[in-house]
């Protein structure tokens, strides 16, 4: 898939993945990778940026499998951002789909 | 690529960030790799899935609003060459400044050759230590494959690095040169000049100025005291105070210049104090011109004329002076009581070989001079070597008597 498409939508996916339950980095990567392939390393900078924008709060939680994991909790600001991005995505998707269908039908 | 080499490269690429930030990122990626290995992937596979490490570094730095300097082999050679040139310039400039300082110290301390030699030794030692530490820091920078910015940040001891809380603030980006200007060599050179100037500014300017301000403050305090007790040196007092304030303001202004802070208020104050200084100088000149001196305490003069006995007649000599013979005065001496509207009282006495004048009041020096001239004009003392002792004895307080004793004059 086009990398630019991925970059545009990955933030939305990460916000959605943490909507109902706090997640740790590795788990988030796996959830995103259910949608499309990404370089696993690229998610950390995104998480860092979203944390800086106060969309996430982080905390450490002990893990039975190894060292403590850093969990990401979606803040109210993050939830607002998620709603905005979801709305934008739907408008974008509908707009693009309509355009594609119209063009394809005309052809 | 192994986990270790991946993490090492990542760490090296992120070393513009704070150590704890870097460690946090390294821990995060290490935990990714460990999870992948725990789920059955090999170490190399796990690292491979993280993608290209240079791209990763760029993305992370981008999240911190920083950009990675691409380290190709060519750019590394260019980095080394530029660093060497800048280091040589740095060391030469440092030597010049040290030499200038050495000359200043020589001028000031040439009479005390031991101190000069000691200071010179300390300066040379400082230069050697500084030079070695700079060369070492540059060499370490080459070894760790640091960018020019990182090398010079270390060399100039610029430790300020962005924290996660400050990431959105563009001002917090490492060093003086920012983001898109990360390879701005002029910026580093200016940084180095500022640092060197700062060092010598404190040593050569601030310290002597502080000493000067202290001395000036003490002198001004003394002048102010004499003005208050009646000597009328207000012009000199104003000049002293203005100079002290100007000294302090100059230090503040230079300090603010270094910090690149607003100077408007300080500059306006500086100008205002200059105006006051001008006023003080004008008043001082006026005071100076109206000031009469008697050269205390060693002016010597020989009077050889006979004493004019006429001057010893009671209550009749002049409107300003009264010459009185009393039983208390020894033979061949004269007691002279002088009064004047401007002064509280002045007493002039004469024994066999001396005349003494005791003055109570203000503007003593001027009055004594006038008195002596009048005594000489009226030929009070003739054909006789004598000594005049003038006593300043105002207010009858012990302190003032002590002060008066210092004003004893000897005329021989």
Interface residues (C-beta under 8 A of the other chain):
Chain A: X25 X26 X29 X39 X40 X41 X42 X44 X45 X46 X48 X49 X51 X52 X65 X66 X67 X69 X70
Chain B: X25 X27 X28 X29 X31 X32 X34 X35 X36 X38 X49 X50 X51 X52 X53 X55 X56 X59 X60 X62 X63 X64 X164 X167 X168
